[in-house]
Amino acid sequence: MITLSGSAALLVALAAGAWLALALAAILRGRIPGARVRIVGEGPESARLRALHRELGLGDSVTFLGEVSRGDLAVEYVSAHCFCLPTVQEGFGLAFAEAMAAGLPVVACRAAAVPELVEDRRTGLLVTPRRPDELATAMETLLMDDDLRRELGARGAERVAALDLERVAARFLEACA
């Protein structure tokens, strides 16, 4: 999560391509003084990411939270203002759906099945994979524009609510009738 003077936050999930989160932190640190990134999750790349964090000299601008309980994850979602998962290998994207259900706008890569859930400029912002400059610009856009952030977050929550199993089943049965 990125925290800007306690007023804005970004939650970043650790996944393939998470090195982008560190590149994002390095870029945003230069654009937004006091920016902080909080990375949730553990994986096979965790040790390498921590080494890259040290190599880039990011210090306390990045916090690795590791694995967190469902309750702590819910607190992270509620505390955040944006969600970022820069993976290029995501299937359905449960993490995206959780963040959207919490009313968070999403920044993600235009890859795999992500655009099927995250609608560019409607529920979040999609960027070209492996482009930390685009990722940082998208994050900066959301973090600096309260109205856009609220609008995309609200639409994301509506989108996920429409995917509710009971609603989907009812619509399916109506279509079959």
C-alpha positions in Angstrom: 0.0 0.0 0.0 1.3 3.5 -0.7 0.6 6.0 2.0 0.9 9.7 1.2 1.1 11.8 4.4 -1.6 9.5 5.8 -4.2 10.5 3.2 -3.9 8.0 0.4 -2.9 4.4 0.2 -2.1 1.7 -2.4 -2.3 -2.0 -1.6 0.0 -4.1 -3.7 -0.3 -7.9 -3.9 2.8 -10.0 -4.3 2.7 -12.0 -7.5 4.7 -12.8 -10.6 6.0 -9.5 -11.8 6.0 -8.0 -8.3 9.4 -6.4 -9.1 7.2 -3.8 -10.8 5.9 -2.8 -7.4 9.5 -1.9 -6.4 10.0 0.0 -9.7 6.7 1.7 -9.0 7.9 2.7 -5.5 11.1 4.1 -6.9 9.4 6.2 -9.5 6.6 7.4 -7.2 9.1 8.3 -4.5 10.5 10.9 -6.9 7.1 12.2 -7.9 5.2 12.1 -4.6 7.3 12.9 -1.5 6.4 10.6 1.4 5.0 7.9 -0.7 4.9 4.5 1.0 4.3 1.1 -0.6 2.9 -1.9 1.4 3.3 -5.3 -0.3 1.0 -8.1 0.9 1.9 -11.8 0.3 4.8 -14.2 0.1 6.1 -16.2 -2.8 9.1 -17.8 -4.4 10.4 -14.3 -5.4 10.2 -12.8 -1.9 13.9 -13.0 -1.0 14.9 -11.7 -4.4 12.4 -8.8 -4.0 13.8 -7.9 -0.6 17.3 -7.9 -2.0 16.2 -5.7 -4.9 14.5 -3.4 -2.3 17.9 -3.0 -0.6 19.7 -2.6 -3.9 17.4 0.2 -4.9 17.8 1.9 -1.5 14.1 2.1 -1.0 14.4 1.9 2.8 11.1 2.5 4.7 9.3 3.7 1.6 8.4 0.0 1.1 7.0 -2.4 3.7 6.7 -6.1 3.1 3.8 -7.4 5.2 4.2 -11.0 4.1 1.3 -13.4 4.5 -1.6 -11.8 6.4 -4.8 -13.3 7.9 -8.1 -12.7 6.1 -9.0 -10.3 8.8 -5.8 -8.3 8.4 -6.2 -8.4 4.6 -9.7 -6.9 5.1 -8.1 -4.1 7.2 -5.6 -3.5 4.5 -8.3 -3.2 1.8 -10.4 -0.8 4.0 -7.3 1.3 4.7 -6.2 1.5 1.1 -7.3 4.0 -1.6 -6.1 2.0 -4.6 -5.1 -1.6 -5.4 -2.4 -2.7 -7.7 -1.5 -6.2 -8.9 0.9 -6.0 -11.8 0.8 -9.6 -12.8 0.6 -10.9 -16.4 -0.5 -14.4 -15.5 -3.8 -13.9 -13.6 -6.7 -16.1 -14.4 -10.1 -14.9 -13.0 -8.4 -12.6 -10.4 -9.9 -13.2 -7.0 -7.6 -10.5 -5.5 -9.0 -8.0 -8.0 -12.5 -8.9 -7.2 -11.9 -8.6 -3.5 -10.3 -5.2 -3.9 -13.1 -4.0 -6.2 -15.7 -5.3 -3.7 -14.0 -3.2 -1.1 -14.6 -0.2 -3.3 -11.0 0.2 -4.5 -10.1 1.3 -8.0 -7.6 -1.1 -9.5 -4.4 -0.6 -11.5 -3.4 -3.7 -13.4 -1.7 -5.0 -16.6 -3.7 -5.4 -19.8 -2.9 -9.2 -19.9 -4.5 -12.6 -19.5 -8.1 -12.5 -18.2 -7.6 -9.2 -16.2 -9.5 -7.0 -18.7 -12.5 -9.3 -18.4 -12.9 -8.2 -14.8 -11.1 -4.8 -14.6 -12.6 -2.5 -17.2 -10.1 0.2 -18.3 -11.2 3.7 -17.2 -14.4 2.3 -15.8 -13.4 0.2 -12.7 -9.7 0.8 -12.9 -6.7 1.6 -15.1 -5.0 -1.0 -17.3 -1.4 -0.5 -18.4 1.0 -2.3 -20.8 2.7 -5.3 -19.1 6.2 -4.8 -17.7 6.1 -1.0 -18.0 6.8 0.5 -14.6 6.5 4.0 -16.1 2.9 3.4 -17.1 2.2 1.7 -13.8 3.5 4.7 -11.9 1.6 7.2 -14.0 -1.6 5.3 -13.5 -1.1 5.1 -9.8 -0.2 8.8 -9.6 -3.3 9.6 -11.5 -5.5 7.7 -9.1 -3.7 8.9 -6.0 -3.9 12.5 -7.0 -7.6 12.6 -8.2 -10.0 11.9 -5.4 -13.1 12.1 -7.7 -11.7 9.6 -10.2 -10.6 7.3 -7.5 -14.1 7.3 -5.9 -15.9 6.9 -9.2 -13.8 3.9 -10.4 -14.0 2.3 -6.9 -17.8 2.6 -6.9 -18.1 1.2 -10.4 -15.8 -1.7 -9.4 -18.0 -2.5 -6.4 -21.1 -2.5 -8.6 -19.3 -4.8 -11.1 -18.3 -7.3 -8.5 -21.8 -7.2 -7.0 -23.2 -8.1 -10.4 -21.1 -11.2 -10.3 -22.8 -12.5 -7.2 -23.6 -16.2 -7.7 -27.3 -15.9 -7.0 -27.7 -13.0 -9.4 -25.7 -14.8 -12.1 -27.8 -18.0 -11.6 -31.1 -16.0 -11.8 -30.0 -14.2 -15.0 -29.0 -17.6 -16.5 -32.4 -19.1 -15.6 -34.2 -16.1 -17.1 -32.3 -16.5 -20.3 -33.1 -20.2 -20.5 -36.9 -19.5 -20.0 
